[in-house]
Amino acid sequence: MAKKANILIIEDDRDLVNSMRVIFEANDYKVRTAYNGKEGYEEIQKRAPDLIILDVMMATDTEGFDLAYQLKNNPEHRNVPIVMVTGFTLKMAEVGPERWQHILGEDWPAAKMFEKPIDPDELLAAVQALLKEARKS
C-alpha cells in the first residue's frame, strides 16, 4: 500500500483551510494546517511535508513569499513543491506593482499559483500532478 502524501496548508482563512482539508482528505491525503508563516515553519521543522499550500498575504502582504523564499534557500526544504493561493494579483492591481517589485524580480518560489477563489478540481489536479512529479525525482 502506498504511503499517503502529507500536505501542509498554511493559510489564515480558516474557512478556506477547512474546505481544502475536506477535499484532500476525501482523496486520501494526510493534512496538517497552520494559520500563519511562523506556525507553518514550525510545522515544517517538526516534519517536512510532501507538498505545501501557502497563502501569500497573511500577517503581512508578503508573508507567504517570505516563507517560500526561506524554504527555497534551505537545502533541506528546497525540493518541497509549493502551491501558492492568493488574492495577491487583485491587491497588486489595487495598489500597483511597485510595492512588490523586490519579489517580482526574483526567481519564483512556487511550482504553481492559484488566484482566490480557487477551483477545487483544478487545485486537486495540480496537487496530484506535483506529487506524482516529486515522486519521480
C-alpha positions in Angstrom: 0.0 0.0 0.0 1.4 3.4 -1.0 2.2 6.0 1.7 -0.3 8.8 2.0 1.1 12.1 0.9 1.4 14.7 3.6 0.1 18.1 2.7 0.7 21.2 4.9 -1.8 24.1 4.3 -0.6 27.5 5.6 -3.5 29.9 5.2 -5.1 32.4 7.6 -8.6 32.0 6.3 -9.9 29.1 8.4 -13.0 28.5 6.2 -10.7 28.0 3.2 -8.4 25.8 5.2 -11.4 23.6 6.2 -12.6 23.4 2.6 -9.2 22.4 1.3 -8.9 19.8 4.1 -12.2 18.2 3.2 -11.1 17.9 -0.5 -7.7 16.5 0.3 -8.8 14.1 3.0 -11.5 12.8 0.7 -8.8 12.0 -1.8 -6.7 10.1 0.8 -4.1 12.7 1.7 -2.9 13.5 5.2 -3.4 17.1 6.0 -1.8 19.4 8.6 -2.6 23.1 9.0 -1.0 26.3 10.1 -2.6 29.7 10.1 0.4 31.9 9.6 4.0 31.7 8.3 5.6 31.2 11.8 3.2 28.3 12.6 3.8 26.9 9.2 7.6 27.0 9.6 7.3 25.3 12.9 5.2 22.5 11.4 7.8 22.1 8.6 10.6 21.8 11.2 8.6 19.1 13.0 8.1 17.0 9.9 8.7 18.1 6.3 5.6 17.8 4.2 5.4 16.3 0.7 3.7 19.5 -0.5 2.8 22.9 0.9 -0.2 25.0 0.0 0.7 28.5 1.0 -1.2 31.8 1.2 0.7 34.9 0.2 -0.9 37.6 2.3 -1.4 36.7 5.9 0.0 38.8 8.8 1.9 40.9 6.1 1.3 41.3 2.4 4.4 39.2 1.6 4.4 36.7 4.5 3.9 33.7 2.1 6.5 34.9 -0.3 9.0 35.4 2.6 8.4 31.9 3.8 8.6 30.4 0.3 11.9 32.1 -0.3 13.2 30.9 3.1 12.3 27.3 2.2 13.8 27.5 -1.3 17.1 28.8 0.1 17.2 25.9 2.6 18.7 22.6 1.1 16.5 20.6 3.5 13.3 22.0 2.1 14.1 23.4 -1.4 12.5 20.4 -3.2 9.2 20.5 -1.4 6.6 21.7 -4.0 4.8 24.9 -3.0 1.4 25.8 -4.4 0.5 29.4 -3.6 -3.1 30.5 -3.2 -3.7 34.2 -3.1 -5.7 37.3 -3.7 -2.3 38.9 -4.4 -2.9 39.9 -8.0 -6.1 41.7 -7.0 -4.2 43.5 -4.3 -1.4 44.3 -6.7 -3.9 45.8 -9.2 -5.3 48.0 -6.4 -2.0 49.4 -5.1 0.3 48.9 -8.0 3.2 46.5 -8.6 5.9 48.8 -7.3 5.3 47.7 -3.8 6.2 44.1 -4.7 9.0 44.8 -7.2 11.5 43.2 -4.9 9.5 40.0 -5.0 8.6 40.0 -8.7 12.2 40.5 -9.8 13.3 37.2 -8.1 13.0 33.6 -9.1 9.5 32.4 -8.4 9.5 30.2 -5.3 6.3 28.3 -6.1 5.6 25.4 -8.5 2.0 26.6 -9.1 -0.1 29.6 -8.1 -3.9 29.9 -7.8 -5.9 33.1 -7.6 -8.7 33.1 -5.0 -11.4 31.9 -5.2 -9.9 28.6 -6.0 -11.5 26.0 -8.3 -11.3 22.8 -6.1 -10.9 20.5 -9.1 -8.0 22.5 -10.6 -6.3 22.6 -7.2 -6.6 18.9 -6.7 -5.4 18.1 -10.2 -2.3 20.4 -9.7 -1.5 18.8 -6.3 -1.8 15.3 -7.8 0.5 16.2 -10.7 3.1 17.9 -8.5 3.2 15.0 -6.1 3.5 12.5 -8.9 6.4 14.5 -10.4 8.1 14.8 -7.0 8.0 11.0 -6.5 9.8 10.6 -9.8 12.7 12.8 -8.8 
